[in-house]
Amino acid sequence: MKQALFVLIFFLAGIVNSLSGQEENFYYENAVYDENIKTVLMYREGFELSNPVREIGEETPLVFMFDDLSGEVKDYYYTIIHCDADWNESFILQNDYLEGFTENPLDDYARSFNTTFDYINYRLLLPNENIDFKLSGNYVLVVYDGAGKENIILSKRFYVVEPLVNVEGTVRRATLDAFKGENQEIDFTIYHDNLNIRYPSEEIKVVIMQNNRWDTAIRNLKPLFIRDRMLVYDYNRENVFVAGNEFRYFDNRTNKVTGENVLSTEFHRPYFHKTLMKDEVRSNRPYFPYREMNGKFAIESQDREVEDFDIECDYTFVHFTLPLESILLGGTINVFGELSNWNANKSNEMTWNFNTSAYELTLLLKQGYYNYMYVYVPQGSKVADHKNIEGSFWETENDYQIFVYYKETSSRFDRLIGYRQFNSVTNRQ
């Protein structure tokens, strides 16, 4: 009875702001609006840890998938929306940017097999025989229950690029001494040999993201120098990010033994529970390098009998604990990363346990290898601060994504004409 009550409370607490989110331009975010929807992924086919970025006309499609833990096959449909560089809907018709049908059923699905949680795994390839892309730019995939588009269950961002420019750059320790070795600076140059840009400061938009995070993205940088077929962005302050620390991680690939950074694995009928090692604040500790996945997760199993990770990996209740001397006022502590859709909201907000003097959270996660961090979100802010809990060191390994958009003065939409990812270690200067 206690176990059943726990499961009920967990699911009620896990609802992702389904009403408030839909009032806040939900179409254009990475978001889930149904508590039964888990493990939303999108990547280049064959590269599970890749970003959802595709060039126009290339052969490799994007793979999109999610699980529905209701256990029932639903009448799901999807549509795709073109957005500008700031993720507002573009002022163009769907037929202008989509080839084929603008609304399609999501009919490729499979039931879970030999798992404690029953779920339906839905899968989609983009483009496909029903839909393709005419234009480059930012896109949002919207999935809804039924053909009326009223009951939206999730939205997922992705990118289509027409590679008209080349981006070269480096990552370095922030130039200004005022940053005290805690930040990283991204200097880059856009080469546009094959594109005549008449008004670069007005027609070119640049977005820089750290580890795919939109909340800390640097947007609308103007070129510092405009040279022949070159736009130089070599700032000392405007292109600086808090470097942060390496992501924490845990191994959730099997329920038979205790994985790395897992304290215990227990079976409370009918579900598995994993309690992670108690974490500690790292802002007062020296930097220690190790390999991780820059906040991502990989669905897989180490159990020999599992062959198809998509439908044979089970779900587990994972318990996080962060002891602190006292409760933090004026904001929330959240578990953050790709496992939270890179959002800090009620679904991943920790609660303070007065008896143990610790922040605690339980998440329902599919078997796999996970990265995460703890962030502090001040009340009223949309930016997740990872420095105060995790610390910040310029040596930290990060990925930086640079997106280059082009909109002529007479155009109605932003074209995505360049994309490049830089690593703070391999592209360090």
LUMGU-338641 format. One line per field, with one value per residue (C-alpha): residue number from 1; x, y, z; residue in one letter. Coordinates in nm, 3 decimals. Example, Ala and Ser with C-alpha at 12.3 -4.5 7.8 and 13.67 -1.06 7.14 Angstrom:
<recs>
volo <- (1; 2)
xx <- (1.230; 1.367)
yy <- (-0.450; -0.106)
zz <- (0.780; 0.714)
kolvo <- (A; S)
</recs>
This chain:
<recs>
volo <- (1; 2; 3; 4; 5; 6; 7; 8; 9; 10; 11; 12; 13; 14; 15; 16; 17; 18; 19; 20; 21; 22; 23; 24; 25; 26; 27; 28; 29; 30; 31; 32; 33; 34; 35; 36; 37; 38; 39; 40; 41; 42; 43; 44; 45; 46; 47; 48; 49; 50; 51; 52; 53; 54; 55; 56; 57; 58; 59; 60; 61; 62; 63; 64; 65; 66; 67; 68; 69; 70; 71; 72; 73; 74; 75; 76; 77; 78; 79; 80; 81; 82; 83; 84; 85; 86; 87; 88; 89; 90; 91; 92; 93; 94; 95; 96; 97; 98; 99; 100; 101; 102; 103; 104; 105; 106; 107; 108; 109; 110; 111; 112; 113; 114; 115; 116; 117; 118; 119; 120; 121; 122; 123; 124; 125; 126; 127; 128; 129; 130; 131; 132; 133; 134; 135; 136; 137; 138; 139; 140; 141; 142; 143; 144; 145; 146; 147; 148; 149; 150; 151; 152; 153; 154; 155; 156; 157; 158; 159; 160; 161; 162; 163; 164; 165; 166; 167; 168; 169; 170; 171; 172; 173; 174; 175; 176; 177; 178; 179; 180; 181; 182; 183; 184; 185; 186; 187; 188; 189; 190; 191; 192; 193; 194; 195; 196; 197; 198; 199; 200; 201; 202; 203; 204; 205; 206; 207; 208; 209; 210; 211; 212; 213; 214; 215; 216; 217; 218; 219; 220; 221; 222; 223; 224; 225; 226; 227; 228; 229; 230; 231; 232; 233; 234; 235; 236; 237; 238; 239; 240; 241; 242; 243; 244; 245; 246; 247; 248; 249; 250; 251; 252; 253; 254; 255; 256; 257; 258; 259; 260; 261; 262; 263; 264; 265; 266; 267; 268; 269; 270; 271; 272; 273; 274; 275; 276; 277; 278; 279; 280; 281; 282; 283; 284; 285; 286; 287; 288; 289; 290; 291; 292; 293; 294; 295; 296; 297; 298; 299; 300; 301; 302; 303; 304; 305; 306; 307; 308; 309; 310; 311; 312; 313; 314; 315; 316; 317; 318; 319; 320; 321; 322; 323; 324; 325; 326; 327; 328; 329; 330; 331; 332; 333; 334; 335; 336; 337; 338; 339; 340; 341; 342; 343; 344; 345; 346; 347; 348; 349; 350; 351; 352; 353; 354; 355; 356; 357; 358; 359; 360; 361; 362; 363; 364; 365; 366; 367; 368; 369; 370; 371; 372; 373; 374; 375; 376; 377; 378; 379; 380; 381; 382; 383; 384; 385; 386; 387; 388; 389; 390; 391; 392; 393; 394; 395; 396; 397; 398; 399; 400; 401; 402; 403; 404; 405; 406; 407; 408; 409; 410; 411; 412; 413; 414; 415; 416; 417; 418; 419; 420; 421; 422; 423; 424; 425; 426; 427; 428; 429)
xx <- (0.000; 0.284; 0.456; 0.140; 0.088; 0.449; 0.406; 0.083; 0.241; 0.544; 0.337; 0.119; 0.428; 0.589; 0.333; 0.525; 0.325; 0.079; -0.148; 0.094; 0.340; 0.080; 0.003; 0.366; 0.426; 0.478; 0.493; 0.848; 1.031; 1.177; 0.895; 0.667; 0.305; 0.189; 0.327; 0.325; 0.574; 0.937; 1.279; 1.231; 1.529; 1.628; 1.958; 2.123; 2.060; 2.351; 2.489; 2.286; 2.482; 2.470; 2.273; 1.950; 2.111; 2.072; 2.183; 1.926; 1.936; 2.172; 2.094; 2.122; 1.781; 1.702; 1.566; 1.294; 1.154; 0.979; 0.806; 0.443; 0.410; 0.032; 0.079; -0.192; -0.148; -0.262; -0.382; -0.079; -0.015; 0.271; 0.330; 0.638; 0.673; 0.942; 1.082; 1.313; 1.652; 1.484; 1.235; 0.929; 0.704; 0.805; 0.557; 0.538; 0.293; 0.372; 0.349; 0.628; 0.878; 0.740; 0.717; 0.431; 0.169; 0.184; 0.003; 0.087; 0.007; 0.277; 0.225; 0.566; 0.552; 0.638; 0.541; 0.797; 0.912; 1.002; 0.997; 0.839; 0.696; 0.474; 0.530; 0.489; 0.798; 0.720; 0.974; 0.991; 1.246; 1.273; 1.246; 1.030; 0.801; 0.530; 0.729; 1.051; 1.206; 1.224; 1.395; 1.673; 1.618; 1.497; 1.216; 0.988; 0.829; 0.491; 0.317; -0.048; -0.313; -0.581; -0.610; -0.736; -0.404; -0.568; -0.408; -0.035; 0.185; 0.536; 0.746; 1.105; 1.347; 1.576; 1.775; 1.802; 2.116; 2.209; 2.589; 2.669; 2.935; 3.227; 3.286; 3.633; 3.705; 3.880; 3.796; 4.028; 4.053; 3.873; 4.108; 4.009; 4.174; 3.851; 3.704; 3.968; 4.006; 3.643; 3.520; 3.577; 3.590; 3.477; 3.643; 3.538; 3.529; 3.260; 3.390; 3.128; 3.317; 3.006; 2.755; 2.735; 2.621; 2.547; 2.467; 2.633; 2.542; 2.173; 2.138; 2.346; 2.241; 2.464; 2.365; 2.625; 2.519; 2.714; 2.627; 2.295; 2.164; 1.926; 1.892; 2.254; 2.283; 2.461; 2.248; 2.267; 2.639; 2.747; 3.077; 3.363; 3.544; 3.401; 3.662; 3.660; 3.434; 3.507; 3.311; 3.529; 3.384; 3.692; 3.549; 3.689; 3.365; 3.056; 3.143; 3.230; 3.059; 3.081; 3.290; 3.128; 3.252; 3.246; 2.900; 2.824; 2.728; 2.581; 2.551; 2.190; 2.251; 2.161; 1.938; 2.138; 2.441; 2.515; 2.653; 2.906; 2.795; 2.491; 2.463; 2.198; 1.959; 1.643; 1.328; 1.014; 0.742; 0.664; 0.943; 1.318; 1.465; 1.819; 1.960; 2.259; 2.560; 2.506; 2.647; 2.851; 2.890; 3.195; 3.239; 3.495; 3.699; 3.980; 3.912; 3.939; 3.913; 3.736; 3.549; 3.174; 2.910; 2.851; 2.512; 2.368; 2.246; 2.265; 1.990; 2.147; 2.161; 2.442; 2.206; 2.300; 1.941; 1.857; 1.889; 1.668; 1.743; 1.442; 1.181; 1.370; 1.535; 1.333; 1.238; 1.371; 1.301; 1.630; 1.676; 1.906; 2.038; 2.231; 2.310; 2.352; 2.405; 2.073; 1.790; 1.856; 1.601; 1.490; 1.508; 1.505; 1.760; 1.707; 1.862; 1.963; 2.085; 1.945; 1.754; 1.554; 1.522; 1.772; 1.491; 1.464; 1.102; 0.872; 0.940; 1.309; 1.288; 1.430; 1.256; 1.421; 1.411; 1.433; 1.506; 1.813; 1.919; 1.934; 1.767; 1.603; 1.441; 1.313; 1.307; 1.171; 1.446; 1.505; 1.807; 2.120; 2.425; 2.339; 2.505; 2.357; 2.438; 2.276; 2.163; 2.019; 1.735; 1.660; 1.293; 1.161; 1.468; 1.482; 1.858; 1.991; 2.305; 2.545; 2.844; 2.747; 2.697; 2.922; 3.203; 3.359; 3.701; 3.834; 3.984; 3.639; 3.558; 3.251; 3.092; 2.994; 2.744; 2.751; 2.451; 2.467; 2.138; 2.085; 1.783; 1.791; 1.601; 1.326; 1.297; 1.026; 1.227; 1.569; 1.781; 2.029; 2.338; 2.608; 2.660; 2.972; 3.047; 3.370; 3.516; 3.696; 3.973; 4.026; 3.972; 4.159; 4.402)
yy <- (0.000; 0.241; 0.160; 0.225; 0.554; 0.656; 0.587; 0.788; 1.085; 1.069; 1.085; 1.366; 1.566; 1.497; 1.674; 1.926; 2.248; 2.123; 2.423; 2.704; 2.580; 2.582; 2.943; 3.043; 2.987; 2.617; 2.537; 2.659; 2.499; 2.164; 2.066; 1.782; 1.846; 1.495; 1.320; 0.984; 1.098; 1.014; 0.992; 1.232; 1.205; 1.349; 1.289; 1.208; 0.845; 0.630; 0.897; 0.877; 1.153; 1.397; 1.721; 1.737; 1.930; 1.827; 1.978; 2.028; 1.740; 1.512; 1.141; 1.093; 1.156; 1.271; 1.013; 1.125; 0.899; 0.898; 0.658; 0.672; 0.511; 0.501; 0.162; 0.240; 0.301; 0.658; 0.834; 1.065; 1.313; 1.552; 1.877; 2.093; 2.470; 2.700; 2.956; 3.254; 3.274; 3.360; 3.072; 3.275; 3.134; 3.260; 3.465; 3.215; 2.941; 2.577; 2.496; 2.746; 2.548; 2.190; 1.948; 1.699; 1.677; 1.929; 1.695; 1.325; 1.030; 0.896; 0.529; 0.368; 0.227; -0.085; -0.216; -0.264; -0.619; -0.789; -0.465; -0.378; -0.061; -0.112; 0.156; 0.229; 0.346; 0.585; 0.650; 0.890; 0.963; 1.313; 1.368; 1.079; 0.990; 1.218; 1.530; 1.709; 2.053; 2.326; 2.592; 2.605; 2.740; 2.655; 2.401; 2.270; 1.927; 1.926; 1.602; 1.600; 1.346; 1.331; 1.525; 1.851; 1.988; 2.094; 1.831; 1.884; 1.636; 1.756; 1.987; 1.936; 2.178; 2.086; 2.257; 2.240; 2.402; 2.521; 2.547; 2.874; 2.998; 2.848; 2.911; 2.883; 2.949; 2.871; 2.847; 3.001; 3.116; 3.449; 3.731; 3.979; 3.922; 4.024; 3.680; 3.511; 3.196; 3.090; 3.161; 3.062; 3.290; 3.185; 3.376; 3.295; 3.418; 3.367; 3.322; 3.393; 3.346; 3.213; 3.462; 3.835; 3.992; 4.361; 4.463; 4.214; 4.393; 4.391; 4.073; 3.828; 3.690; 3.468; 3.240; 3.071; 2.797; 2.607; 2.236; 2.301; 2.532; 2.801; 2.973; 3.096; 3.144; 3.455; 3.606; 3.882; 3.952; 4.203; 4.144; 4.332; 4.362; 4.341; 4.246; 4.114; 3.805; 3.779; 3.865; 3.862; 3.808; 3.853; 4.010; 4.005; 4.030; 3.982; 3.623; 3.488; 3.196; 3.071; 2.758; 2.554; 2.209; 1.861; 1.704; 1.451; 1.106; 0.772; 0.430; 0.310; 0.042; -0.262; -0.351; -0.663; -0.493; -0.149; 0.083; 0.363; 0.640; 0.433; 0.357; 0.086; -0.088; -0.228; -0.389; -0.265; -0.458; -0.390; -0.140; -0.091; 0.193; 0.330; 0.556; 0.757; 0.838; 1.154; 1.444; 1.734; 2.099; 2.132; 2.510; 2.497; 2.215; 2.220; 2.124; 1.754; 1.646; 1.332; 1.222; 1.274; 1.354; 1.726; 1.674; 1.410; 1.058; 0.733; 0.471; 0.127; -0.187; -0.411; -0.704; -0.979; -1.072; -0.719; -0.678; -0.378; -0.087; 0.113; -0.134; -0.364; -0.108; -0.075; 0.232; 0.292; 0.539; 0.725; 0.911; 1.218; 1.367; 1.693; 1.768; 2.136; 2.321; 2.501; 2.558; 2.813; 3.093; 3.298; 3.022; 2.652; 2.374; 2.159; 1.850; 1.968; 1.836; 1.655; 1.439; 1.757; 1.865; 2.139; 2.307; 2.386; 2.349; 2.176; 1.832; 1.844; 2.077; 1.933; 1.953; 2.029; 1.751; 1.910; 1.574; 1.499; 1.859; 1.775; 1.852; 1.543; 1.447; 1.128; 1.095; 0.812; 0.733; 0.472; 0.245; 0.413; 0.621; 0.971; 1.308; 1.578; 1.883; 2.080; 2.434; 2.718; 2.914; 3.250; 3.327; 3.497; 3.406; 3.180; 3.129; 2.826; 2.910; 2.615; 2.804; 2.833; 2.460; 2.304; 2.562; 2.708; 2.644; 2.759; 2.412; 2.248; 2.055; 2.204; 2.194; 2.524; 2.540; 2.840; 2.904; 3.164; 3.306; 3.523; 3.741; 3.985; 4.308; 4.194; 3.841; 3.711; 3.441; 3.358; 3.114; 2.900; 2.927; 2.800; 2.568; 2.457; 2.293; 2.367; 2.185; 2.372; 2.110; 2.006; 2.363; 2.533; 2.815)
zz <- (0.000; 0.087; -0.242; -0.443; -0.260; -0.334; -0.706; -0.715; -0.537; -0.767; -1.082; -0.952; -0.860; -1.197; -1.412; -1.618; -1.581; -1.841; -1.811; -1.730; -1.993; -2.266; -2.186; -2.237; -2.607; -2.548; -2.919; -2.957; -2.663; -2.575; -2.345; -2.233; -2.134; -2.046; -1.736; -1.915; -2.182; -2.102; -2.267; -2.558; -2.794; -3.130; -3.308; -3.641; -3.732; -3.620; -3.385; -3.064; -2.887; -3.179; -3.188; -3.395; -3.682; -4.046; -4.376; -4.651; -4.896; -4.705; -4.681; -4.304; -4.141; -3.791; -3.547; -3.306; -3.036; -2.701; -2.461; -2.347; -2.004; -2.019; -2.186; -2.440; -2.811; -2.881; -3.193; -3.211; -3.492; -3.558; -3.739; -3.791; -3.744; -3.884; -3.636; -3.648; -3.478; -3.145; -3.166; -3.257; -3.530; -3.876; -4.079; -4.364; -4.454; -4.380; -4.749; -4.807; -4.600; -4.599; -4.889; -4.856; -4.584; -4.299; -4.056; -4.029; -3.802; -3.573; -3.653; -3.601; -3.249; -3.048; -2.705; -2.431; -2.371; -2.042; -1.837; -1.503; -1.658; -1.961; -2.224; -2.594; -2.781; -3.069; -3.344; -3.639; -3.912; -4.060; -4.346; -4.466; -4.756; -4.615; -4.532; -4.624; -4.580; -4.842; -4.630; -4.376; -4.027; -3.679; -3.660; -3.386; -3.403; -3.226; -3.125; -3.022; -2.928; -3.196; -3.520; -3.370; -3.238; -2.910; -2.685; -2.737; -2.554; -2.643; -2.859; -2.973; -3.140; -3.428; -3.705; -4.084; -4.231; -4.580; -4.546; -4.723; -4.480; -4.292; -3.922; -3.767; -3.403; -3.078; -2.708; -2.454; -2.096; -2.071; -2.171; -1.902; -1.565; -1.390; -1.464; -1.241; -1.445; -1.406; -1.760; -2.121; -2.424; -2.773; -3.058; -3.413; -3.772; -4.036; -4.392; -4.661; -4.989; -5.165; -5.028; -5.088; -4.760; -4.814; -4.455; -4.219; -3.895; -3.987; -4.194; -3.990; -3.651; -3.441; -3.154; -2.930; -2.691; -2.429; -2.422; -2.603; -2.328; -2.449; -2.110; -2.117; -2.495; -2.629; -2.904; -3.162; -3.146; -3.409; -3.591; -3.428; -3.762; -4.115; -4.372; -4.727; -4.710; -4.337; -4.022; -3.711; -3.362; -3.143; -2.830; -2.476; -2.281; -2.497; -2.595; -2.249; -2.070; -1.714; -1.770; -1.495; -1.397; -1.544; -1.525; -1.255; -1.378; -1.275; -1.437; -1.462; -1.726; -1.516; -1.222; -1.136; -0.982; -0.840; -1.107; -1.070; -0.831; -0.730; -0.358; -0.379; -0.617; -0.460; -0.591; -0.416; -0.591; -0.867; -0.951; -0.916; -0.711; -0.732; -0.462; -0.581; -0.369; -0.165; -0.363; -0.230; -0.321; -0.548; -0.561; -0.279; -0.432; -0.689; -1.048; -1.128; -1.494; -1.612; -1.922; -1.942; -2.207; -2.147; -1.988; -2.220; -2.156; -2.353; -2.337; -2.311; -2.098; -1.976; -1.926; -2.171; -2.254; -2.374; -2.752; -2.839; -2.605; -2.726; -2.598; -2.357; -2.128; -1.810; -1.608; -1.258; -0.981; -0.925; -0.594; -0.580; -0.255; -0.206; 0.163; 0.254; 0.579; 0.541; 0.297; 0.022; 0.016; -0.282; -0.541; -0.621; -0.660; -0.968; -1.124; -1.469; -1.804; -2.105; -1.858; -1.774; -2.141; -2.047; -1.852; -1.482; -1.378; -1.130; -1.276; -1.169; -0.868; -0.546; -0.209; 0.124; 0.384; 0.728; 0.893; 0.682; 0.601; 0.234; -0.096; -0.246; -0.576; -0.736; -1.115; -1.324; -1.576; -1.843; -1.814; -1.943; -1.863; -1.738; -1.687; -1.465; -1.255; -0.976; -1.054; -0.850; -1.012; -0.845; -0.806; -1.120; -1.326; -1.632; -1.607; -1.419; -1.219; -1.200; -1.059; -0.691; -0.639; -0.902; -0.916; -1.231; -1.386; -1.721; -1.783; -1.792; -2.109; -2.282; -2.625; -2.788; -3.073; -3.310; -3.537; -3.814; -3.948; -4.255; -4.325; -4.613; -4.558; -4.795; -4.652; -4.419; -4.242; -4.098; -4.298; -4.106; -4.326; -4.092; -3.797; -3.614; -3.282; -3.095; -2.797; -2.522; -2.513; -2.875; -3.001; -2.717; -2.785)
kolvo <- (M; K; Q; A; L; F; V; L; I; F; F; L; A; G; I; V; N; S; L; S; G; Q; E; E; N; F; Y; Y; E; N; A; V; Y; D; E; N; I; K; T; V; L; M; Y; R; E; G; F; E; L; S; N; P; V; R; E; I; G; E; E; T; P; L; V; F; M; F; D; D; L; S; G; E; V; K; D; Y; Y; Y; T; I; I; H; C; D; A; D; W; N; E; S; F; I; L; Q; N; D; Y; L; E; G; F; T; E; N; P; L; D; D; Y; A; R; S; F; N; T; T; F; D; Y; I; N; Y; R; L; L; L; P; N; E; N; I; D; F; K; L; S; G; N; Y; V; L; V; V; Y; D; G; A; G; K; E; N; I; I; L; S; K; R; F; Y; V; V; E; P; L; V; N; V; E; G; T; V; R; R; A; T; L; D; A; F; K; G; E; N; Q; E; I; D; F; T; I; Y; H; D; N; L; N; I; R; Y; P; S; E; E; I; K; V; V; I; M; Q; N; N; R; W; D; T; A; I; R; N; L; K; P; L; F; I; R; D; R; M; L; V; Y; D; Y; N; R; E; N; V; F; V; A; G; N; E; F; R; Y; F; D; N; R; T; N; K; V; T; G; E; N; V; L; S; T; E; F; H; R; P; Y; F; H; K; T; L; M; K; D; E; V; R; S; N; R; P; Y; F; P; Y; R; E; M; N; G; K; F; A; I; E; S; Q; D; R; E; V; E; D; F; D; I; E; C; D; Y; T; F; V; H; F; T; L; P; L; E; S; I; L; L; G; G; T; I; N; V; F; G; E; L; S; N; W; N; A; N; K; S; N; E; M; T; W; N; F; N; T; S; A; Y; E; L; T; L; L; L; K; Q; G; Y; Y; N; Y; M; Y; V; Y; V; P; Q; G; S; K; V; A; D; H; K; N; I; E; G; S; F; W; E; T; E; N; D; Y; Q; I; F; V; Y; Y; K; E; T; S; S; R; F; D; R; L; I; G; Y; R; Q; F; N; S; V; T; N; R; Q)
</recs>
